[in-house]
């Protein structure tokens, strides 16, 4: 996937659906259908809130990071770190950082370097 397509696959909370291990069976939370039990777009607080506010993602909200959904679970460091990077670098810049990190061996995904890490660790990984 190229930068543009990966940027379009970024979920409302900041995770990158196009890099997810479920991408072969699920096209992401911004697609018309989500087919995995890991992503339930009908009950996603981030999706509902962003659609209600007309936002591309949580990073565009004045209340980011709030006390909802993935910002309150074990993914907090990853999603807040990703959102902060998107704010600072834009979607394309964020994706380029992830791809550059991937080339350096810093992998994305459930077994990757960002997963369940504290926000400071994620920010450091994204800042190179």
C-alpha positions, 0 to 999 in steps of 0.5 A: 500500500502506498502512503496515500492509501495508508493515510486514508486507512487511518482509523478515527482513533489513529490506528492504521487499518491498512497495516493491521493484521486483520486487513485481509478480512477487514477494510477498516472502520471507515469502510462500509463494512467491518467484518472482524470481532476486533473492530466493531464500528457500530459501537466504537465511541471514537467513530461515533464522536468523530462522525457527530463532530465532522472530524477526520479523527480524534487528533482533530478534536479540541478535547484530544486526548479525551477519556473515551474508548481506546484512550482509556485502555491498554492502547492509550499510549499507542493511540495518543502517541499516534494522534499526537504525531498526526497532529504534528506531522499530518497523515502523510507525514505520520505514515512516512514515519511508520514506513521509515520505522518499519524499514528500520525494524520498528514494526507495527501491529499486535506484535509490534513495537508500539502495541501496549506501550506507554505514550512516551515510548510511542512518541520516542519511536515516532521521533526516531 
